[in-house]
Amino acid sequence: MVLKVNIGVAEDVEMSEPVSPTGQYFNSSALSVSVISILEFENPIDDSSSLALINNVFLPINPRFSSIMVEDGEGDKHWKRVEVKAEDHIKLARFPEGLSVESYDHYFNDYLSKIAMDPLPQTRPLWEIHIIKYPTSNASGSLVFKLHHALGDGFSLMGALLSCLQRADNPSLPLTFPNFQKPSKVDNELKSLINALPKALSGALNTVLDFGWSILKSSFLEDSRTPIRSGKDRVEFQPINIMTMTFSLDKIKQIKSNLHVVSIYFLFHNFKAILVSKYKVGVQCSSKP
């Protein structure tokens, strides 16, 4: 079903897909959320074919990459297909020449912090690609994708970006990653049930406690002020600073094994909790006379 509405001027525009409520909230006057993804290159970047890659590989992945968000007469938002000028979405970073790698690390982080705060223009599709040809500690060059969260969630956007890549050993084959396989169990069913019962009870108890604690925190209690939480009003509009950390796949496997987690979300949430606690302890220790 195609919806035709009149927007601003006396011309009809065709819109075939409404924007989800989450997508509308992510792109509103109260909030604007973007996903920033970084591809690091071992060799210097050759951007001579960037326009062709965008037009022939990137844009066909998802129709929203060629759409803008428009509003009808009732205030509902829809995706409208438009003609994309790839050159308007490609940004070439300019840093001072002849600096050290450590200096370019600082410029790189400052650049990420800046583009994270800059709003995406609403008159063209909600994405940008930033080309950084300067070497950092992790790469000889970097591509930074800034994709508005209204285009999709993290899994779908990362899947779209990874689908643009090819295998080095055989470009004709799709890009694949090792699958996680659970270790085989030789215990009988009774022993497995006995082992599973305490875990189920513990999980149910933790769920009840976490739910009750969330109700208390949202209704009666307030988080104490820490170096992580300032407690200031409208903190979402304050300047931010992006820092990067690099982990090898072997380190990721080691962390997952030590934390006994399977999902990557559990891994990052546990790591964030550990990082916050270590940071708070470090600040408290350093502040002692």
Backbone as CSV, one residue per row, in Angstrom:
resi,resn,N_x,N_y,N_z,CA_x,CA_y,CA_z,C_x,C_y,C_z
1,MET,0.857,-1.199,0.000,0.000,0.000,0.000,0.883,1.235,0.000
2,VAL,0.616,2.164,-0.939,1.406,3.381,-1.075,0.585,4.554,-0.588
3,LEU,1.140,5.349,0.280,0.464,6.505,0.856,0.942,7.760,0.150
4,LYS,-0.022,8.586,-0.266,0.310,9.855,-0.897,-0.221,10.984,-0.027
5,VAL,0.666,11.906,0.318,0.264,13.062,1.114,0.878,14.308,0.520
6,ASN,0.373,15.436,0.918,0.867,16.714,0.448,1.713,17.349,1.536
7,ILE,2.959,17.648,1.252,3.878,18.186,2.256,4.395,19.540,1.787
8,GLY,3.986,20.578,2.465,4.549,21.906,2.239,4.079,22.557,0.951
9,VAL,4.387,21.938,-0.185,4.063,22.521,-1.475,3.065,21.630,-2.173
10,ALA,2.598,22.072,-3.298,1.541,21.354,-4.013,2.127,20.253,-4.881
11,GLU,2.779,19.319,-4.277,3.284,18.172,-5.000,3.105,16.944,-4.128
12,ASP,2.780,15.839,-4.760,2.553,14.596,-4.048,3.850,13.845,-3.911
13,VAL,4.059,13.245,-2.757,5.220,12.401,-2.540,4.717,11.031,-2.125
14,GLU,5.386,10.013,-2.566,4.989,8.658,-2.285,5.842,8.099,-1.156
15,MET,5.162,7.509,-0.192,5.841,6.923,0.954,5.246,5.557,1.186
16,SER,6.076,4.553,1.244,5.581,3.191,1.346,5.877,2.545,2.685
17,GLU,6.706,3.158,3.539,7.072,2.531,4.797,7.010,3.547,5.930
18,PRO,6.169,3.309,6.920,6.143,4.227,8.070,7.372,4.030,8.943
19,VAL,7.754,5.080,9.626,8.858,5.006,10.571,8.339,4.402,11.874
20,SER,9.077,3.488,12.439,8.666,2.842,13.679,8.623,3.866,14.811
21,PRO,7.823,3.613,15.864,7.804,4.544,17.011,9.196,4.766,17.608
22,THR,9.998,3.695,17.679,11.357,3.855,18.210,12.189,4.750,17.301
23,GLY,12.063,4.547,15.989,12.801,5.375,15.046,12.401,6.834,15.124
24,GLN,11.100,7.099,15.328,10.645,8.486,15.470,11.202,9.110,16.741
25,TYR,11.253,8.321,17.808,11.778,8.857,19.070,13.275,9.144,18.963
26,PHE,14.008,8.249,18.256,15.446,8.445,18.093,15.773,9.653,17.221
27,ASN,14.794,10.137,16.466,15.026,11.281,15.582,13.947,12.316,15.837
28,SER,13.995,12.913,17.006,13.000,13.891,17.414,13.696,15.125,17.966
29,SER,12.887,16.112,18.339,13.453,17.334,18.912,14.060,17.089,20.286
30,ALA,13.636,15.984,20.943,14.147,15.684,22.283,15.383,14.807,22.258
31,LEU,15.588,14.069,21.173,16.673,13.079,21.165,17.111,12.817,19.735
32,SER,18.399,12.635,19.552,18.957,12.236,18.261,20.122,11.292,18.541
33,VAL,19.950,10.036,18.157,20.917,8.994,18.489,21.501,8.420,17.197
34,SER,22.808,8.318,17.155,23.506,7.746,16.002,24.410,6.613,16.452
35,VAL,24.674,5.710,15.526,25.606,4.608,15.742,26.885,4.925,14.978
36,ILE,28.008,4.872,15.661,29.302,5.140,15.032,30.095,3.845,14.970
37,SER,30.443,3.426,13.759,31.223,2.213,13.542,32.540,2.587,12.872
38,ILE,33.604,1.909,13.266,34.946,2.229,12.762,35.542,0.988,12.111
39,LEU,35.960,1.119,10.865,36.710,0.075,10.173,38.160,0.529,10.075
40,GLU,39.063,-0.261,10.651,40.475,0.093,10.651,41.213,-0.725,9.599
41,PHE,42.131,-0.079,8.893,42.829,-0.692,7.774,44.313,-0.845,8.100
42,GLU,44.838,-1.994,7.705,46.260,-2.244,7.907,47.105,-1.440,6.932
43,ASN,46.575,-1.216,5.718,47.284,-0.456,4.692,46.626,0.906,4.505
44,PRO,47.351,1.883,3.962,46.755,3.206,3.724,45.511,3.114,2.847
45,ILE,44.561,3.996,3.075,43.272,3.967,2.378,43.391,4.624,1.015
46,ASP,42.874,3.942,-0.002,42.754,4.500,-1.350,41.274,4.772,-1.588
47,ASP,40.893,6.048,-1.573,39.482,6.404,-1.690,39.063,6.742,-3.113
48,SER,39.854,6.346,-4.103,39.528,6.673,-5.491,38.240,6.017,-5.959
49,SER,37.903,4.854,-5.388,36.692,4.139,-5.815,35.567,4.243,-4.793
50,SER,35.638,5.216,-3.891,34.649,5.306,-2.818,33.250,5.596,-3.351
51,LEU,33.113,6.489,-4.336,31.791,6.801,-4.871,31.149,5.595,-5.527
52,ALA,31.940,4.829,-6.279,31.394,3.640,-6.934,30.978,2.587,-5.919
53,LEU,31.753,2.420,-4.856,31.406,1.440,-3.829,30.126,1.831,-3.101
54,ILE,29.959,3.112,-2.833,28.739,3.555,-2.156,27.517,3.331,-3.035
55,ASN,27.615,3.727,-4.304,26.463,3.613,-5.198,26.129,2.173,-5.556
56,ASN,27.143,1.327,-5.715,26.914,-0.025,-6.203,26.832,-1.080,-5.101
57,VAL,27.408,-0.797,-3.933,27.456,-1.802,-2.860,26.685,-1.351,-1.628
58,PHE,26.960,-0.138,-1.162,26.385,0.297,0.109,24.896,0.643,-0.005
59,LEU,24.530,1.466,-0.969,23.139,1.917,-1.061,22.147,0.788,-1.325
60,PRO,22.462,-0.214,-2.165,21.474,-1.269,-2.403,21.199,-2.174,-1.202
61,ILE,22.007,-2.098,-0.149,21.822,-2.993,0.998,20.483,-2.755,1.675
62,ASN,20.137,-1.489,1.879,18.939,-1.141,2.635,18.293,0.082,1.997
63,PRO,16.996,0.033,1.675,16.354,1.209,1.053,16.365,2.446,1.932
64,ARG,16.514,2.279,3.254,16.549,3.449,4.127,17.812,4.264,3.930
65,PHE,18.867,3.651,3.383,20.076,4.409,3.092,19.844,5.405,1.961
66,SER,18.736,5.247,1.238,18.388,6.159,0.149,17.090,6.895,0.447
67,SER,16.742,7.018,1.716,15.469,7.624,2.098,15.683,8.700,3.146
68,ILE,14.754,9.634,3.173,14.725,10.646,4.220,13.426,10.485,5.004
69,MET,13.386,11.071,6.188,12.210,10.973,7.045,11.347,12.214,6.826
70,VAL,10.087,11.995,6.409,9.162,13.099,6.166,7.930,12.899,7.023
71,GLU,7.207,13.972,7.245,6.038,13.969,8.125,4.790,14.303,7.330
72,ASP,3.722,13.529,7.550,2.471,13.800,6.848,1.630,14.811,7.619
73,GLY,0.421,15.063,7.130,-0.427,16.070,7.737,-0.887,15.735,9.133
74,GLU,-0.869,14.446,9.506,-1.301,14.025,10.833,-0.148,13.907,11.827
75,GLY,1.054,14.254,11.399,2.204,14.202,12.287,2.941,12.886,12.291
76,ASP,2.498,11.915,11.482,3.180,10.625,11.389,4.331,10.723,10.390
77,LYS,5.425,10.033,10.705,6.614,10.091,9.866,6.731,8.840,9.004
78,HIS,7.246,9.028,7.789,7.415,7.946,6.822,8.768,8.099,6.141
79,TRP,9.232,6.995,5.550,10.465,7.011,4.767,10.127,7.350,3.316
80,LYS,10.817,8.305,2.761,10.617,8.726,1.372,11.906,8.515,0.592
81,ARG,11.832,7.751,-0.488,13.007,7.502,-1.333,13.389,8.772,-2.078
82,VAL,14.692,9.067,-2.089,15.209,10.246,-2.764,16.457,9.858,-3.553
83,GLU,16.874,10.761,-4.400,18.127,10.559,-5.130,19.293,10.927,-4.219
84,VAL,20.248,10.020,-4.116,21.365,10.200,-3.200,22.579,10.725,-3.960
85,LYS,23.161,11.790,-3.461,24.433,12.283,-3.963,25.519,11.827,-2.998
86,ALA,26.230,10.771,-3.392,27.200,10.152,-2.488,28.266,11.126,-2.016
87,GLU,28.630,12.064,-2.874,29.692,13.006,-2.496,29.275,13.890,-1.322
88,ASP,27.965,14.079,-1.106,27.510,14.880,0.019,27.650,14.142,1.346
89,HIS,27.806,12.822,1.291,27.862,12.010,2.508,29.285,11.590,2.875
90,ILE,30.246,11.870,1.995,31.637,11.492,2.250,32.384,12.686,2.822
91,LYS,32.977,12.503,3.976,33.733,13.560,4.633,35.191,13.123,4.774
92,LEU,36.099,13.940,4.310,37.525,13.650,4.399,38.127,14.459,5.538
93,ALA,38.613,13.774,6.560,39.163,14.452,7.736,40.474,15.154,7.371
94,ARG,40.680,16.333,7.962,41.893,17.119,7.730,42.595,17.354,9.063
95,PHE,43.747,16.732,9.220,44.579,16.926,10.404,45.893,17.574,9.973
96,PRO,46.648,18.158,10.901,47.982,18.684,10.563,48.897,17.552,10.077
97,GLU,49.748,17.858,9.161,50.661,16.870,8.590,51.915,16.737,9.442
98,GLY,52.546,15.548,9.338,53.853,15.320,9.938,53.859,15.145,11.442
99,LEU,52.732,14.779,12.049,52.691,14.573,13.491,53.008,13.128,13.844
100,SER,53.227,12.875,15.109,53.499,11.514,15.574,52.200,10.728,15.655
101,VAL,52.335,9.393,15.768,51.166,8.531,15.872,50.368,8.859,17.127
102,GLU,51.062,9.153,18.218,50.363,9.489,19.465,49.544,10.763,19.297
103,SER,50.070,11.731,18.572,49.316,12.965,18.344,48.085,12.703,17.493
104,TYR,48.243,11.835,16.478,47.089,11.505,15.649,46.054,10.710,16.432
105,ASP,46.453,9.962,17.443,45.482,9.290,18.310,44.573,10.312,18.979
106,HIS,45.156,11.403,19.476,44.365,12.444,20.124,43.453,13.150,19.119
107,TYR,43.986,13.445,17.940,43.160,14.069,16.911,42.010,13.152,16.506
108,PHE,42.294,11.860,16.421,41.272,10.890,16.036,40.142,10.848,17.067
109,ASN,40.490,10.769,18.348,39.477,10.733,19.406,38.682,12.039,19.455
110,ASP,39.359,13.167,19.284,38.651,14.448,19.274,37.710,14.540,18.078
111,TYR,38.134,13.985,16.956,37.292,14.007,15.755,36.034,13.174,15.973
112,LEU,36.190,11.979,16.587,35.031,11.149,16.889,34.073,11.862,17.838
113,SER,34.628,12.525,18.836,33.782,13.247,19.790,33.007,14.359,19.097
114,LYS,33.638,15.027,18.148,32.980,16.131,17.447,31.838,15.630,16.571
115,ILE,32.103,14.611,15.744,31.055,14.149,14.835,29.932,13.456,15.598
116,ALA,30.223,12.942,16.790,29.171,12.328,17.588,28.156,13.368,18.050
117,MET,28.579,14.600,18.248,27.694,15.662,18.710,27.039,16.418,17.565
118,ASP,27.613,16.371,16.368,27.036,17.098,15.242,25.775,16.390,14.746
119,PRO,24.658,17.104,14.599,23.432,16.467,14.090,23.538,16.170,12.606
120,LEU,22.868,15.119,12.178,22.814,14.780,10.768,21.766,15.641,10.074
121,PRO,22.035,16.155,8.881,21.036,16.973,8.168,19.796,16.136,7.839
122,GLN,18.632,16.711,8.055,17.376,16.013,7.809,16.955,16.068,6.342
123,THR,17.664,16.856,5.526,17.293,17.003,4.121,17.909,15.938,3.227
124,ARG,18.720,15.052,3.782,19.305,13.964,3.013,19.342,12.715,3.895
125,PRO,19.568,11.524,3.309,19.593,10.284,4.102,20.513,10.390,5.306
126,LEU,20.110,9.722,6.384,20.722,9.935,7.701,21.956,9.067,7.904
127,TRP,22.985,9.329,7.136,24.247,8.621,7.323,25.379,9.434,6.720
128,GLU,26.579,9.188,7.228,27.801,9.811,6.723,28.943,8.798,6.804
129,ILE,29.921,8.968,5.924,31.139,8.167,5.953,32.327,9.123,6.025
130,HIS,33.127,8.969,7.061,34.287,9.835,7.275,35.559,9.040,6.979
131,ILE,36.373,9.569,6.106,37.632,8.923,5.702,38.779,9.594,6.444
132,ILE,39.501,8.804,7.209,40.642,9.318,7.981,41.892,8.598,7.486
133,LYS,42.729,9.310,6.772,43.912,8.712,6.156,45.155,8.791,7.036
134,TYR,45.009,9.333,8.215,46.163,9.519,9.089,46.370,8.280,9.953
135,PRO,47.623,7.886,10.184,47.890,6.667,10.970,47.633,6.886,12.455
136,THR,47.116,5.853,13.095,46.944,5.844,14.547,47.665,4.634,15.117
137,SER,47.555,4.448,16.388,48.221,3.299,17.022,47.632,1.976,16.567
138,ASN,46.411,1.997,16.059,45.734,0.759,15.683,45.651,0.519,14.188
139,ALA,45.850,1.535,13.375,45.621,1.363,11.939,46.381,2.408,11.148
140,SER,46.569,2.078,9.854,47.167,3.044,8.931,46.137,4.030,8.414
141,GLY,44.875,3.671,8.501,43.775,4.535,8.089,42.472,3.972,8.628
142,SER,41.452,4.818,8.687,40.189,4.391,9.272,39.019,4.952,8.478
143,LEU,37.954,4.151,8.422,36.667,4.595,7.894,35.694,4.660,9.067
144,VAL,35.042,5.795,9.216,34.075,5.978,10.302,32.686,6.119,9.685
145,PHE,31.806,5.191,10.024,30.424,5.235,9.566,29.567,5.840,10.676
146,LYS,28.884,6.918,10.362,27.916,7.504,11.292,26.529,7.247,10.730
147,LEU,25.794,6.351,11.360,24.481,5.921,10.898,23.450,6.275,11.962
148,HIS,22.404,6.941,11.572,21.375,7.298,12.537,20.667,6.041,13.035
149,HIS,20.365,6.027,14.332,19.762,4.840,14.936,18.361,4.584,14.398
150,ALA,17.726,5.585,13.801,16.421,5.377,13.193,16.492,4.458,11.978
151,LEU,17.683,4.312,11.384,17.850,3.418,10.235,17.767,1.952,10.631
152,GLY,18.068,1.628,11.873,18.045,0.239,12.317,18.763,0.099,13.640
153,ASP,18.690,-1.114,14.209,19.400,-1.371,15.460,20.846,-1.752,15.168
154,GLY,21.598,-1.999,16.232,23.025,-2.270,16.067,23.305,-3.519,15.256
155,PHE,22.509,-4.586,15.493,22.745,-5.835,14.769,22.515,-5.663,13.269
156,SER,21.395,-5.011,12.895,21.084,-4.867,11.475,22.073,-3.943,10.772
157,LEU,22.498,-2.875,11.453,23.441,-1.949,10.828,24.823,-2.586,10.672
158,MET,25.280,-3.315,11.700,26.566,-3.993,11.586,26.501,-5.091,10.530
159,GLY,25.364,-5.798,10.460,25.215,-6.802,9.405,25.269,-6.193,8.022
160,ALA,24.672,-4.998,7.881,24.712,-4.314,6.584,26.135,-3.919,6.209
161,LEU,26.894,-3.410,7.180,28.272,-3.011,6.890,29.146,-4.220,6.569
162,LEU,28.975,-5.309,7.336,29.794,-6.492,7.108,29.468,-7.148,5.772
163,SER,28.232,-6.982,5.309,27.875,-7.569,4.014,28.596,-6.885,2.857
164,CYS,29.158,-5.707,3.103,29.929,-5.012,2.067,31.334,-5.584,1.913
165,LEU,31.784,-6.374,2.888,33.153,-6.871,2.886,33.254,-8.205,2.163
166,GLN,34.469,-8.530,1.752,34.745,-9.794,1.071,35.883,-10.516,1.766
167,ARG,35.884,-11.815,1.636,36.964,-12.611,2.211,38.239,-12.425,1.403
168,ALA,39.361,-12.311,2.105,40.645,-12.118,1.423,41.071,-13.374,0.679
169,ASP,40.765,-14.572,1.238,41.212,-15.792,0.590,40.364,-16.162,-0.614
170,ASN,39.064,-15.818,-0.581,38.169,-16.139,-1.697,37.043,-15.115,-1.710
171,PRO,37.165,-14.043,-2.494,36.146,-12.986,-2.491,34.765,-13.459,-2.921
172,SER,34.670,-14.582,-3.617,33.367,-15.061,-4.073,32.533,-15.648,-2.946
173,LEU,33.163,-15.996,-1.817,32.446,-16.576,-0.680,32.015,-15.474,0.284
174,PRO,30.868,-15.641,0.950,30.424,-14.632,1.919,31.317,-14.613,3.145
175,LEU,31.337,-13.469,3.798,32.122,-13.307,5.013,31.493,-14.118,6.137
176,THR,32.291,-14.932,6.814,31.780,-15.784,7.885,32.650,-15.616,9.128
177,PHE,32.057,-15.971,10.268,32.753,-15.952,11.537,32.558,-17.294,12.216
178,PRO,33.488,-17.701,13.087,33.341,-18.987,13.768,32.074,-19.020,14.606
179,ASN,31.392,-20.159,14.574,30.187,-20.352,15.372,30.547,-20.829,16.765
180,PHE,29.749,-20.389,17.737,29.947,-20.846,19.112,29.288,-22.204,19.276
181,GLN,30.008,-23.141,19.801,29.499,-24.484,20.024,29.583,-24.809,21.501
182,LYS,28.451,-25.219,22.051,28.433,-25.603,23.453,29.171,-26.916,23.643
183,PRO,29.914,-27.037,24.723,30.597,-28.307,24.976,29.588,-29.419,25.238
184,SER,29.921,-30.597,24.769,29.034,-31.739,24.954,29.026,-32.174,26.414
185,LYS,27.847,-32.626,26.898,27.692,-33.071,28.274,27.431,-34.570,28.293
186,VAL,28.049,-35.243,29.224,27.892,-36.699,29.340,27.094,-37.070,30.580
187,ASP,26.640,-36.053,31.339,25.865,-36.351,32.543,24.500,-36.897,32.145
188,ASN,23.931,-37.681,32.994,22.597,-38.205,32.729,21.563,-37.120,33.011
189,GLU,20.305,-37.415,32.672,19.258,-36.405,32.770,18.998,-36.012,34.225
190,LEU,19.048,-36.963,35.133,18.781,-36.643,36.532,19.823,-35.686,37.084
191,LYS,21.093,-35.956,36.784,22.150,-35.078,37.265,22.039,-33.700,36.639
192,SER,21.663,-33.646,35.370,21.494,-32.360,34.715,20.366,-31.576,35.348
193,LEU,19.275,-32.280,35.723,18.158,-31.598,36.363,18.550,-31.059,37.734
194,ILE,19.313,-31.854,38.493,19.762,-31.407,39.811,20.663,-30.180,39.690
195,ASN,21.514,-30.157,38.669,22.405,-29.006,38.471,21.638,-27.781,37.989
196,ALA,20.574,-28.011,37.218,19.840,-26.886,36.643,18.896,-26.244,37.644
197,LEU,18.396,-26.996,38.635,17.418,-26.466,39.578,17.958,-25.291,40.389
198,PRO,19.161,-25.383,40.997,19.678,-24.218,41.734,19.876,-22.991,40.844
199,LYS,20.294,-23.219,39.601,20.488,-22.087,38.691,19.161,-21.419,38.380
200,ALA,18.105,-22.234,38.193,16.799,-21.658,37.896,16.268,-20.860,39.083
201,LEU,16.409,-21.415,40.290,15.953,-20.696,41.480,16.752,-19.407,41.696
202,SER,18.066,-19.497,41.473,18.907,-18.309,41.623,18.520,-17.240,40.608
203,GLY,18.251,-17.669,39.366,17.842,-16.710,38.355,16.519,-16.043,38.680
204,ALA,15.552,-16.832,39.199,14.255,-16.263,39.571,14.406,-15.280,40.727
205,LEU,15.221,-15.639,41.721,15.441,-14.750,42.859,16.115,-13.454,42.425
206,ASN,17.138,-13.569,41.567,17.828,-12.365,41.089,16.892,-11.471,40.285
207,THR,15.989,-12.097,39.522,15.032,-11.311,38.746,14.114,-10.507,39.656
208,VAL,13.597,-11.160,40.699,12.720,-10.468,41.641,13.469,-9.341,42.350
209,LEU,14.692,-9.616,42.801,15.472,-8.595,43.495,15.807,-7.429,42.577
210,ASP,16.217,-7.727,41.340,16.547,-6.655,40.406,15.317,-5.811,40.068
211,PHE,14.159,-6.474,39.900,12.936,-5.732,39.584,12.547,-4.824,40.753
212,GLY,12.595,-5.374,41.977,12.271,-4.558,43.140,13.228,-3.408,43.327
213,TRP,14.534,-3.667,43.097,15.535,-2.602,43.229,15.312,-1.523,42.169
214,SER,14.914,-1.920,40.966,14.644,-0.943,39.909,13.459,-0.058,40.282
215,ILE,12.409,-0.664,40.889,11.259,0.129,41.318,11.678,1.146,42.380
216,LEU,12.490,0.712,43.331,12.948,1.626,44.387,13.791,2.752,43.812
217,LYS,14.696,2.425,42.883,15.589,3.433,42.319,14.832,4.445,41.472
218,SER,13.801,3.974,40.758,13.061,4.872,39.880,12.032,5.705,40.623
219,SER,11.622,5.271,41.836,10.536,5.953,42.542,10.994,6.697,43.789
220,PHE,11.921,6.132,44.533,12.238,6.698,45.844,13.721,7.055,46.014
221,LEU,14.597,6.221,45.490,16.026,6.417,45.711,16.674,7.113,44.529
222,GLU,17.850,7.645,44.747,18.605,8.319,43.696,20.051,7.866,43.750
223,ASP,20.636,7.663,42.581,22.030,7.258,42.517,22.918,8.353,43.108
224,SER,23.914,7.938,43.847,24.857,8.903,44.412,25.745,9.471,43.315
225,ARG,26.256,10.649,43.546,27.117,11.293,42.557,28.511,10.677,42.597
226,THR,29.025,10.343,41.446,30.342,9.725,41.296,31.038,10.372,40.107
227,PRO,32.312,10.051,39.867,32.967,10.553,38.651,32.285,10.087,37.367
228,ILE,31.498,9.006,37.444,30.771,8.523,36.276,29.436,9.243,36.141
229,ARG,28.739,9.487,37.256,27.436,10.154,37.253,27.565,11.509,37.938
230,SER,27.397,12.582,37.143,27.546,13.927,37.693,26.314,14.372,38.448
231,GLY,25.128,13.863,38.070,23.899,14.284,38.711,23.370,15.613,38.214
232,LYS,23.979,16.206,37.199,23.528,17.488,36.674,22.307,17.300,35.777
233,ASP,21.465,18.323,35.710,20.305,18.305,34.843,20.724,18.478,33.386
234,ARG,19.936,17.845,32.494,20.170,17.955,31.042,21.600,17.557,30.687
235,VAL,22.073,16.497,31.336,23.441,16.059,31.068,23.582,15.527,29.652
236,GLU,22.460,15.115,29.034,22.546,14.585,27.681,22.950,15.633,26.661
237,PHE,22.864,16.911,27.033,23.238,17.984,26.120,24.642,18.512,26.386
238,GLN,25.350,17.919,27.340,26.706,18.337,27.646,27.685,17.750,26.627
239,PRO,28.828,18.390,26.400,29.834,17.827,25.478,30.322,16.461,25.947
240,ILE,30.664,15.608,25.009,31.154,14.276,25.327,32.536,14.089,24.730
241,ASN,33.221,13.077,25.201,34.546,12.742,24.691,34.604,11.236,24.485
242,ILE,34.910,10.812,23.282,34.944,9.399,22.943,36.371,8.882,23.059
243,MET,36.547,7.791,23.768,37.828,7.116,23.883,37.690,5.706,23.321
244,THR,38.743,5.179,22.753,38.698,3.861,22.134,39.640,2.900,22.864
245,MET,39.243,1.632,22.884,40.061,0.563,23.444,40.021,-0.605,22.470
246,THR,41.137,-1.289,22.318,41.244,-2.377,21.362,41.515,-3.683,22.082
247,PHE,40.731,-4.707,21.738,40.902,-6.042,22.297,41.055,-7.036,21.144
248,SER,42.012,-7.920,21.256,42.143,-8.983,20.272,41.060,-10.026,20.499
249,LEU,40.811,-10.860,19.480,39.808,-11.915,19.617,40.191,-12.892,20.722
250,ASP,41.485,-13.143,20.878,41.927,-14.042,21.950,41.589,-13.451,23.319
251,LYS,41.755,-12.131,23.465,41.418,-11.491,24.735,39.911,-11.545,24.987
252,ILE,39.124,-11.357,23.914,37.672,-11.434,24.053,37.270,-12.827,24.522
253,LYS,37.848,-13.854,23.935,37.538,-15.224,24.352,37.935,-15.460,25.801
254,GLN,39.082,-14.914,26.201,39.530,-15.078,27.580,38.578,-14.379,28.553
255,ILE,38.131,-13.180,28.210,37.204,-12.452,29.071,35.875,-13.205,29.166
256,LYS,35.374,-13.702,28.025,34.125,-14.450,28.044,34.251,-15.697,28.898
257,SER,35.405,-16.363,28.816,35.611,-17.574,29.603,35.675,-17.260,31.098
258,ASN,36.358,-16.166,31.455,36.482,-15.812,32.878,35.161,-15.343,33.469
259,LEU,34.324,-14.666,32.639,33.043,-14.169,33.128,31.923,-15.184,32.977
260,HIS,32.201,-16.297,32.281,31.213,-17.359,32.073,29.959,-16.817,31.389
261,VAL,30.154,-16.089,30.288,29.029,-15.547,29.537,29.114,-16.043,28.104
262,VAL,27.966,-15.985,27.426,27.897,-16.406,26.028,27.600,-15.216,25.126
263,SER,26.590,-14.413,25.513,26.174,-13.276,24.705,27.195,-12.159,24.792
264,ILE,27.443,-11.508,23.668,28.381,-10.394,23.638,27.842,-9.213,24.439
265,TYR,26.501,-9.090,24.541,25.914,-8.022,25.355,26.249,-8.217,26.826
266,PHE,26.148,-9.483,27.298,26.532,-9.752,28.679,27.997,-9.426,28.894
267,LEU,28.819,-9.710,27.903,30.247,-9.427,28.018,30.481,-7.931,28.207
268,PHE,29.868,-7.103,27.362,30.097,-5.669,27.438,29.497,-5.076,28.697
269,HIS,28.319,-5.571,29.126,27.711,-5.042,30.345,28.568,-5.393,31.557
270,ASN,29.088,-6.638,31.614,29.950,-7.010,32.720,31.236,-6.214,32.701
271,PHE,31.815,-6.039,31.512,33.056,-5.282,31.410,32.833,-3.834,31.803
272,LYS,31.679,-3.256,31.404,31.384,-1.875,31.776,31.263,-1.737,33.287
273,ALA,30.608,-2.719,33.930,30.467,-2.668,35.377,31.829,-2.756,36.059
274,ILE,32.695,-3.649,35.544,34.043,-3.780,36.112,34.834,-2.497,35.910
275,LEU,34.729,-1.912,34.702,35.472,-0.685,34.400,35.021,0.456,35.299
276,VAL,33.701,0.603,35.494,33.184,1.675,36.345,33.649,1.492,37.790
277,SER,33.586,0.246,38.300,33.996,0.011,39.678,35.487,0.262,39.856
278,LYS,36.317,-0.186,38.907,37.753,0.054,38.995,38.060,1.543,38.935
279,TYR,37.309,2.266,38.064,37.551,3.696,37.924,37.184,4.424,39.218
280,LYS,36.053,4.047,39.808,35.642,4.690,41.050,36.648,4.426,42.166
281,VAL,37.128,3.184,42.264,38.109,2.850,43.295,39.389,3.629,43.062
282,GLY,39.810,3.721,41.800,41.038,4.451,41.497,40.936,5.926,41.848
283,VAL,39.792,6.537,41.552,39.611,7.948,41.873,39.574,8.147,43.375
284,GLN,38.881,7.275,44.096,38.819,7.408,45.541,40.189,7.249,46.175
285,CYS,40.982,6.302,45.686,42.313,6.104,46.237,43.225,7.276,45.959
286,SER,43.125,7.806,44.735,44.004,8.918,44.360,43.630,10.193,45.085
287,SER,42.359,10.296,45.572,41.941,11.510,46.249,42.281,11.511,47.724
288,LYS,42.727,10.364,48.243,43.091,10.308,49.653,44.416,11.045,49.890
289,PRO,44.582,11.710,51.038,45.829,12.451,51.295,46.985,11.513,51.505
